[in-house]
Amino acid sequence: MSPVSRPAFAGNRVVRHTGSRYPILQSPMSWIARAPLVSAVSAAGAMGVLETSSGFPVVAEEYAAIRAATDQPFAINIAIKFIKDRPEVERAVLDWALDGRVGFVTTSAGDPRRHVQRIKDAGVIVYHQVATLEGALKAQDAGVDGLVVEGGESGGVRGADAVHSFALLQAVRERVDLPIVAAGGIVDGRGMAAAFALGAEGVAMGTRFVCSAESPVHVNYKQGIVDAGASGSLTVPMGGRAIIRVLRNDLSEGIASGRVEPLHPQSSIDNLYVGGDLGKAMGSAGESAGLIHAILPAAQIVEDTVAGFWREIERLSGLLHGQTQSDRTLGDRAAAG
């Protein structure tokens, strides 16, 4: 199916809320979700999401660079946990994010009730990221406009008892009427179609976009994702009940087994994101790393995902039509006999 004949996402609530061409979001990864990546994703028709956990003046500078690079819509993420204990930073982030510069924000890492009313009063659409059914129900009660539902196979920090996407999406859709963006385990159109079958109306991709040409991390990190293989990630403790899923190497296996002390998160930025030393840092990566086989431009990732999605929809539709034809054939034979 060519891009010209490809169906539009008519009636899709995620597209309606974001204003983007496709219901695909780029995850707001700290340090990574900045101007080069966000602008490339949005220019390709998906929804780039600018991280704010890096604070000011960085995010303001990155916002200006994104706006200079593309006139397409993009979003801002507010990571509640990282600003709630710093009142002056919290006020600054909210005042800045809600002054009319975007029409769509995501919130994460905290209780959405803390900010949802102010966001909605500003006329901004808000989706909250959740990793449990309980969190989804709480966010729905808080009045958010949609959910980013993140399964346990995704990269980054989560609870030790995280539920994977296949079960989590079904559990949330069974109880929640809001539009769902599925996150975790998705790198292409096949995963997108599967997420839609389980109740999602959009997808978010993190690890896939880390491994894009425009991602600002060192190429060694990207190549580490390409080389990871199906079992190339594992979870390591982060303190308390938190864990983080990272690329498998001697260091992360040592931390997972307790033989090596956990590293400060800044070490990954210095040693891996900038320095490219896979042996001295833990690179966040989802299980989907095993499905990524090349470093590609963000625009190609987006277009390939959309094209692959519609191919899968056509294939599934063909199963239905094929069964109908089979039934007719059996009926004709019965009548003739």
C-alpha positions, 0 to 999 in steps of 0.5 A: 500500500503506497503512502498516497493510498494509505488510509488516514487515521480518521476518528482516531482520538490520539490524532485528534488530541495531538494534532499530529498526522500519525498516532505515534509518540516519541517517549520523553527520555531524559537528556535524549528527548531534545531538539534534534530528535523531537523536531525530526519525529514531529516533522515526520508526522508523529508526535515528538515529546520534549523532556523537562527533567533536565531543567532550565535553561536547557529545556527553554533552549531546546524548545526554541531549537525545535520550533525553529526546525519545524512548524509541526506540533510537538508536546512537552512532558512534565515528570512530576517526581523530578520537580515536586520537591523543588517548588520554585522549579515546579512553578517555573516548569508549569508557568513555562509549559502552559503559557500557550506554547503547546496544546498537548502535554504528557505527565509521568512519574507521579500523581496526576492530580497534582497538576491536571486541573491547572493543565486543563484550565490552561486549555491543554490536553493532558495524557498521563503515563501509567504502569498499572491498572490502579494507576490508570483508574486513578488518572481517569478519576483525576480527569486526564484526557488520555493515558500512556500505558507502559508495559514492563518490557519497556526501557527505563525505571519501573516497579519490580512487579511491572505487568507486561503490555500484552496483559496490561493493555487488556486490563486497562481497556476493560476498565477505562474509556479514555484513549490509550497510547501503548508503550513498551515492546513496540518498534514497528507496524507489527507491534503497533497493530498488535497494540491496537488489537489490544485496545490502544489508539496510539503507540509510544516508542523509546528504544526505537527512537534512541536508535535513530540517526537524530538521537543525540547519544553516542553511536556506540550506544545505538550500535549496542541496541542493534547488537542486543539480540532477543535476550539483550536486556535485563533489569537491575535494582535502583533502590527500594522497589524500583528497577531499571531495564538496561542493555545486558553486559558484564557491568549490568549483569554484575549489578543484577547479581549483587556483585557490583554496586549500582551506578549513579545515573549521571555515569550513563550520561557521561560514560555512554551517552557522550563517551560511548563506553558501553563497559562503564555504564548502563544503557537503558533499553527495552526488550524491544532492542532485540527487534531493532536491526539498524540505525535509521532516520526518524522519518524512515522509522515513522513511515515504515511503522505506519506502512507496516501497520496498514500491511498488518491490518490488511493481512488481518482483514484478509483472514476475515475475507478468506474465511468468508470465501471458505464458508461460501465454498463449503456451502456451495459443495454441500448444496451441489451434493 
